[in-house]
């Protein structure tokens, strides 16, 4: 499947609702479950996604667009993303407050993206990632979609693993636990 902005928007627009359905009105046990002590809980994932809305996706889109007329050596490199930079965002906030704030942030990001009215030619514009080197705007936007889906999958897998030892012989058929 080739990247299409309208198809990407289908996923990006629905992520706040999906997370609201998965996490809304859940007890702290579900929201704070972790597969390992180092892994993200559902609340951590939500904070991580909020932080990415503020510091990653659209700021990088704008950087690529702002640098499009510069020579390669003059293009700015993206700021490294702090995977744990979300911690101050979630402190003292309820899940409902975090879900509402994520929905607001995502709505602003997607309004901004739509107003850019990006065309096919712009998707090949280059940006500079601090680890990967040259990437394209299309790579960045595709990654945004995959990032959302990956973290939704992570939350679902973490929640399923909470009852992993309780399913008994059905473990063989519950592939999400493997």
N, C-alpha and C positions, 0 to 999 in steps of 0.2 A: 504494500500500500504506500503510495507516494504521499508526502505531506500536502495537505490542503487546509488552508486556514479555517474554512467553515467547519470542516470535520474536527479540527483541533478545538474549535470553540464549543462544539458539542460536549466534549469531555470537560474542558476547563470551566465551562459555565455550570455544569452539574456537580462538580466536586463539592462545593459547600453543602448542597442538598444531600448528597450521598453521605458525607461526614455527619451531617445533622441527624440523618436517619440511623446511622451506625452508633453514634455516640450520645445523642440527645437522651436525656432521662436515664442514663446508665449510672450505676453505682460506682463509687471510687474503686472498688475491686476490679471492675472491667476497665475503667479508664486508666488505671495505674499499673495494670498487668504488664509484665516484661517476660520475654522468652529467656533472656539471660540478664544478669545484673548490669551489663554494659549496653543492652539494646534499648531502643526507644519504646516508651509506653505510648498509648493512643494520645494522651495529652501532650507528650513530647512531640509526636508527629504533627499534631495540630499547631503547636508553637513553631516548629520547624517550617511548616508550610507558610505560616504567617510571616515569619522572618524573611523567607524567600520572596514573598510578595513585596516586602519593603525594600529589600537590598539586592535582589538578584534578577528576576525575570525582566521586568520592564526597564529597570536602570540599564541593564545590558543591551536590551533592544535599542534604547535611546543612544547608548554609546556607539553601537554599530552604525546607526543612522547618522549620528553627528560626525563620525569619523570617515564617512564614505568617500569624501573627496581628498583625504590625506594620503600621502605616500605610506607604504607599509611600515617603514621605520618610524613614522610619526604617529601611528595609531596607538591609542591607549590600550593597555592590557586591563582586562577585567580585574576588579578587586577580588582576591581569593574569598570564597564563600566560607563563612564560619558555621559549620554544621550545628554547633551548640550555642550560637548567638541568640537563640530564642529564649533562653532561661529567664531573663529578666521580664520578657513579655508575658509569661504565663504565671509568674509568682502572684499568689493571692487572688487569682481569677477563677471563677467557676467555669465549668465546661460550657454552660450556656453563654456566658459572656465571651469566651474564646471563640465559640462557633459563630456568634453574631459578628464579632470583630473580623474573623477570617472572611465571612461572607461579604462584609463591607469592603475589606481590602481587595478581595478578588474582583468584586464588581467594579471598583475603581480601575484596577489593572486592565480588565477586559474592555471597559469603556475607552481607556487610553489606547489600547491595541486596535480596537475598531476604528477609532478616529484617525489612526495613521493610514488606514486604507492601503495596506501593503499589497503590492502586486507580485507576480511571479519573479520578476527581475530582482526585486529587493531581497528575496529569500536567499540569493547567492552572495549577498554582500558579506564581506569578511569581518570578523572580530578576532580579538586575540585573547585566548584563555591562558591563565597563568601556568597551567599544567600541560594542556594539550596543544598549545600554539594556535594556529589558524583554525577557526571554526566559521560556520556561516550562520546567518540569521535563521535560516531554515533548520539548521542543526539545533540551535538554541530553542526555537519554538517547539520542535519535535520533542526535545528533551523535557520541556515543561509538561507536556501531555504525559509522557512516559513516567516522569517523576511523580505526578499525581497518582497515576494508576498503580505504580509500584508501592507508594505509601498506603494507598487504600488496601492493596493486597497484604501489606505488612500488618496493618491493623487487624484485618480479618484473620490472618494466620495466627497472630498473637492471641486474639480472643478465642479462637478454636483450640489453641494449645492449652488453655486453662482447664478444659475438660478432657485433655488428652489421656490421662490415666484413668478416667472414669468411663470411657466408652467400651471397655472390656474387649471382647472378641471382634467388635466392629472396627477396631483399629486397622485391621487389614483392608477395610473398604473406605476408610476416611483418609484419603490421600493428602488432604491438607495438613495432616499431622506428621507426614513422613518427611 
